[in-house]
Amino acid sequence: MLKIAFLLLTLTEAGDPRLTVSYSETPEECEGLGFAILGILDEAGATVLHHRCGETALDLTPFEHGLGPEHEVNRFRVTVPVDADWSIEPLSAEAACQGAPDSNPAVYCAVSVQAVADDR
């Protein structure tokens, strides 16, 4: 089942892409959530690589605030075409990932504190 989600890619302290996904009930709620999150990140001086609302079948665990970099152990390949929905692919610890953030589609090899919900 597809869910509406706000995709957010920021930089970690080490300079690697970080993935955060926040789910919403409606596209309008997603846009509002994104606006609020981006305001907070702007005030904090965070580097935002990409953000966009879209649909995904991937179910990730809820984001937990305040977790440090040692909890960013889940790996994902995030593909972001310019004119189409993004996709997120979970990666194993040993899986190769070649980032291409300046191509179309852009590809990010990201870490996250969120995990695939079935992996809990």
C-alpha positions as CSV (number, residue, x, y, z in Angstrom):
1,M,0.0,0.0,0.0
2,L,1.3,3.4,-0.9
3,K,1.8,6.0,1.8
4,I,2.3,9.8,1.4
5,A,5.7,10.8,2.8
6,F,8.1,13.7,3.1
7,L,11.5,12.6,1.9
8,L,14.4,14.6,3.5
9,L,18.1,14.2,2.7
10,T,20.5,16.2,4.8
11,L,24.2,16.0,5.6
12,T,25.5,14.2,8.6
13,E,28.3,15.7,10.7
14,A,30.7,13.5,8.7
15,G,29.4,14.9,5.4
16,D,27.4,11.8,4.3
17,P,23.8,11.9,3.1
18,R,21.2,11.2,5.8
19,L,17.7,10.0,5.1
20,T,14.6,10.9,7.1
21,V,11.1,9.9,6.1
22,S,8.0,11.4,7.7
23,Y,4.5,10.0,6.8
24,S,1.4,12.0,6.3
25,E,-2.3,11.4,5.7
26,T,-2.7,13.9,2.8
27,P,-0.5,15.7,0.3
28,E,-1.5,19.0,1.9
29,E,-0.4,17.7,5.4
30,C,2.9,16.5,3.8
31,E,3.6,19.9,2.4
32,G,2.8,21.6,5.8
33,L,5.0,19.1,7.6
34,G,7.8,19.7,5.2
35,F,7.5,23.5,5.5
36,A,7.8,23.1,9.3
37,I,10.7,20.7,9.2
38,L,12.6,22.9,6.7
39,G,12.1,25.9,9.0
40,I,13.6,24.1,11.9
41,L,16.6,22.9,9.9
42,D,17.2,26.3,8.4
43,E,17.4,27.8,11.9
44,A,19.7,25.0,13.0
45,G,22.0,25.7,10.0
46,A,21.6,22.1,8.6
47,T,22.5,21.4,5.0
48,V,19.5,20.1,3.1
49,L,20.4,18.1,0.0
50,H,16.9,17.3,-1.2
51,H,13.3,17.3,0.0
52,R,10.0,16.4,-1.6
53,C,6.6,14.9,-0.8
54,G,5.7,11.7,-2.7
55,E,4.4,8.2,-2.3
56,T,6.2,5.1,-1.2
57,A,5.4,1.5,-0.3
58,L,8.4,1.4,2.1
59,D,7.4,1.4,5.7
60,L,10.1,2.8,8.0
61,T,10.2,3.0,11.7
62,P,9.3,6.4,13.2
63,F,12.1,9.0,13.4
64,E,13.4,9.4,16.9
65,H,14.8,12.8,17.8
66,G,18.1,13.2,19.6
67,L,19.8,10.0,18.5
68,G,23.5,10.4,17.7
69,P,25.5,9.4,14.7
70,E,26.2,5.9,16.2
71,H,22.5,5.1,15.5
72,E,22.7,6.0,11.8
73,V,23.4,2.4,10.9
74,N,20.7,1.7,8.3
75,R,21.8,2.2,4.7
76,F,19.6,3.1,1.7
77,R,19.9,4.0,-2.0
78,V,17.6,6.9,-2.7
79,T,16.9,7.7,-6.3
80,V,15.3,11.0,-7.1
81,P,14.3,11.7,-10.7
82,V,13.6,15.3,-11.6
83,D,10.0,14.7,-12.9
84,A,9.0,11.5,-11.2
85,D,8.5,10.0,-7.7
86,W,11.5,9.1,-5.7
87,S,12.3,5.6,-4.6
88,I,14.2,4.2,-1.5
89,E,16.0,0.9,-1.6
90,P,17.2,-0.7,1.7
91,L,20.9,-1.8,1.5
92,S,22.7,-4.4,3.5
93,A,25.9,-3.4,5.3
94,E,28.1,-4.9,2.6
95,A,26.1,-3.8,-0.5
96,A,27.8,-1.4,-2.9
97,C,26.2,2.0,-3.6
98,Q,27.5,4.5,-6.1
99,G,26.1,8.0,-5.4
100,A,25.4,10.4,-8.3
101,P,23.8,13.4,-6.7
102,D,24.2,15.6,-9.8
103,S,22.7,13.2,-12.4
104,N,19.1,12.6,-13.4
105,P,18.0,10.7,-11.6
106,A,20.1,11.8,-8.7
107,V,21.3,8.9,-6.5
108,Y,22.2,9.2,-2.9
109,C,23.8,6.6,-0.7
110,A,22.3,7.5,2.7
111,V,22.4,6.5,6.3
112,S,19.4,6.7,8.7
113,V,18.4,6.0,12.2
114,Q,15.1,4.7,10.7
115,A,14.9,1.1,9.7
116,V,12.6,-0.9,7.6
117,A,9.6,-1.6,9.9
118,D,9.7,-5.3,9.3
119,D,13.3,-5.4,10.6
120,R,12.5,-4.4,14.1
